[in-house]
Amino acid sequence: MDTTLAVLAGLTPSVGVGLLFWFAMRKILRADRHEREALERMDREAMAAAAENTGNSASH
């Protein structure tokens, strides 16, 4: 029983650090994905606005 508790006590910090690393990487990757989606959406809107402005100036 003492050996089991000693092993668990030895593994707990490693497991804790591993979980913290996993959560941090998960958060970073999700933030990157959302940023890329936002940038793509902004680019599409800018291209649509540019195309609309080009179309309006050609008709005048």
C-alpha positions as CSV (number, residue, x, y, z in Angstrom):
1,M,0.0,0.0,0.0
2,D,2.8,2.4,0.9
3,T,4.5,1.6,-2.5
4,T,1.3,2.4,-4.4
5,L,0.9,5.7,-2.6
6,A,4.5,6.6,-3.3
7,V,4.1,5.8,-7.0
8,L,0.9,7.9,-7.1
9,A,2.6,10.8,-5.3
10,G,5.5,10.6,-7.8
11,L,3.3,10.5,-10.9
12,T,0.9,13.2,-9.8
13,P,3.1,16.2,-10.6
14,S,4.0,14.8,-14.0
15,V,0.3,14.1,-14.8
16,G,-0.6,17.6,-13.6
17,V,2.0,19.3,-15.8
18,G,1.0,17.1,-18.7
19,L,-2.7,18.2,-18.3
20,L,-1.7,21.9,-18.0
21,F,0.4,21.5,-21.2
22,W,-2.5,19.8,-23.0
23,F,-5.0,22.5,-22.0
24,A,-2.6,25.3,-23.0
25,M,-1.8,23.8,-26.4
26,R,-5.5,23.1,-27.0
27,K,-6.3,26.8,-26.2
28,I,-3.5,28.0,-28.5
29,L,-4.6,25.9,-31.4
30,R,-8.2,26.8,-31.0
31,A,-7.3,30.5,-30.8
32,D,-5.2,30.2,-34.0
33,R,-8.0,28.4,-35.8
34,H,-10.5,31.1,-34.8
35,E,-8.1,33.9,-35.8
36,R,-7.5,32.3,-39.2
37,E,-11.3,32.0,-39.7
38,A,-11.8,35.7,-38.8
39,L,-9.0,36.8,-41.1
40,E,-10.5,34.8,-44.0
41,R,-13.9,36.3,-43.3
42,M,-12.4,39.8,-43.3
43,D,-10.5,39.1,-46.5
44,R,-13.7,37.9,-48.2
45,E,-15.6,41.0,-47.0
46,A,-12.8,43.3,-48.2
47,M,-12.7,41.6,-51.6
48,A,-16.5,41.9,-51.9
49,A,-16.4,45.6,-51.0
50,A,-13.5,46.2,-53.5
51,A,-15.4,44.4,-56.2
52,E,-18.6,46.4,-55.4
53,N,-16.6,49.7,-55.5
54,T,-15.0,48.7,-58.8
55,G,-18.4,47.9,-60.3
56,N,-19.8,51.2,-59.1
57,S,-17.0,53.3,-60.4
58,A,-17.1,51.7,-63.9
59,S,-20.8,52.6,-64.3
60,H,-20.3,56.3,-63.7
